[in-house]
Amino acid sequence: MKQDEQLDIQDDEIIAKAFKGSIIVFVVIAFCALIIWLFNRDSSEVNTVTNNIAVETPKTVSIDTTRVPPTATFEDISDSAGIKFIHNNGATGDKLLPETMGGGVAFFDYNNDGFQDLLFINSNDWNKDSDSSKSSITLYKNQNGKHFVDVSNELGLTQQFYGMGVAIADYDGDGDGDIFITAVGHNLLLRNDNSYFTDVTKSAAVEGGQNQWSTSAAFFDADNDGDLDLFVANYVDWNRDIDFEVDYQLTGIGRAYGPPTNFAGQFARFYLNQGDGKFIDYSPQSGIQITSPELKKAIGKSLAIRPIDINNDQLIDLVVANDTVQNFVFENKGNGQFSEEAELMGLAFDRNGHATGAMGIDAAWYLNDDTLGFAIGNFANEMTSFYVGDTESFYFSDQAIIDGIGPASRKALTFGVLFFDFDLDGYTDLFQANGHVESEINRVQSSQQYKQASQLFWNCGPTCNKPFINLELAADNPLANPMVGRGASFADIDNDGDLDLAITQIAGPARLLINQQNSNHQWLQIKLSQAGLNRNAIGAKVTLSLSSGEVLTRDIMPSRSYLSQVPAIAYFGLGPSPKIDAITITWPDGVKQTIDNNLALNKLHVISR
């Protein structure tokens, strides 16, 4: 029965009783009935508003109660595998901003032996004459997936600088991966010449400026001419004098590591590959130099890049995470031209319209359809941003709360973020490397810790109430072991099909975590090869169409996370009993190729054209 009808009946009964008494009693009762009716009416209206708010959800599918979160079984093999890298931030007590930021990491097969090797980027002592100052690059050779050997010195990797991030690509098309390293000061390009690295920075013209602070970098073919161009993110105008002038203080601590709010931004750099081993700085005319309307100065404070074809036009766009200012989306217009469209696409600010302390970034087609999600790790007390859209509407909204990532990520200060299918069930999960910037933060914020546990959000899929579930980690799980996390990368180091993790931390040892999952799920790995100066087909897409109607999409894009790189391989988990209807490759030039859908599972396949 409707509420209004119930109220009418109550009114009739009240009136009937009132006629048996005095007129005064009738008035009193009628007045009380009116108050009750008004109270119920207001309550009904409030409930209606509350119900309208609660209905906010993009999904109308039935909830799958059969999906049970797996146990994350990673083992820290750093010591037994021979990984002895320790990050050196050069700190001596002055609390200089770069000391909080470094630690890039990359997996790549530098010698083409079929095993992913491991590269770490170090910072260094500020005093280069210090006895502890040593090479800022450490390369470990993977020996049959079980042990790693430091081969840095014998391969010519002895350079000293204050390093930050790394980008890997075969920019000269000779068949092996070259190394670009970002730094506070000049950057570095090291050409791989048959497993020996030669410094070609100056001849290639990509060193940048002595007063710049570069962070993440990415190789990609911006103009579809067949060679790999280079984008370099820059952070803020910094030197020791400026840092002391800003003089960030925390009550009860004194001088402390602080946000970049009071530092001016820096323009990113964009280099066009000329195809002869040289690049030209195309930054001023490319459209990537974004200025403030009032001061006409750089506003970007960029820490991470995710190149991706966001609007499906066969041109690689750039999504850039900026710290404390709006994020950028550089929509690729072709011929080396970009247009900044983050605000129009909904990626500039968080769900409340605010800029965040954005650190790392990654993207994935996480629901096995055309839904595209961008995860951006943010500062403490700012939940991870999770922008969701598709390649038809070109508009994204921050669905961190709706999709299960927001509340669990709010307390953490997140740097490295990665989408990867750790349990091979066919859905990309989300990993976050966490750690604060101020070592004494707990003295002023009891809820915060300097060292923080990593987080792993399991992807339950599109039929669950919330796609992502923050996995509860046992105390002895290495992911739960607190660290000052920064860079993060994944690869299949032992060629068993599942993906392993490498994580760096500030002023501490790196960690190599091997994935020991035993789900018996099937998997497939696809590596692409083509002629020319983009041998590994960076920017290509590989899609698997399953008989279930799901479409699994991976793009060949090493640049992601924070200051880090992953191998140029498409990794697919397939669940227990997959049936693949079609495998389609969209090559960087837009040419589509359908290949044999009867590829043997549980193997890496190299597809050439």
Secondary structure, 3 states (H helix, E strand, C coil): CCHHHHHHHHHHHHHHHHHCCCHHHHHHHHHHHHHHHHHHHHHHHHHHHHHHHHCCCCCCCCCCCCCCCCCCCEEECHHHHCCCCECCCCCCCCCCHHHHCCCCEEEECCCCCCCCEEEEECCCCCCCCCCCCCCCEEEEEEECCCEEEECCHHHCCCCCCCEEEEEEECCCCCCCCEEEEEEECCCEEEEECCCCEEECHHHHCCCCCCCCEEEEEEEECCCCCCCCEEEEEECECCCHHHHHHHCCEECCCEECCCCCCCCCECCCEEEEECCCCCEEECHHHHCCCCECCCCCCECCCEEEEEEECCCCCCCCEEEEEEECCCCEEEEEEECCEEEECHHHHCCCCCCCCCCCECCCEEEECCCCCCEEEEEECCCCCCCCEEEEEECCCCCCEECCCCCCCHHHHCCCCEEEEEEECCCCCCCCEEEEEEECCCCCHHHCCCCCCCEECCEEEEECCCCCCCCEEECCCCCCCHHHCCECEEEEEEECCCCCCCCEEEEEECCCECEEEEECCCCCCEEEEEEEECCCCCCCCCCCEEEEEECCCCEEEEECCCEEECCEECCCCEEEEEECCCCEEEEEEECCCCCEEEECCCCCCCCEEEEEC
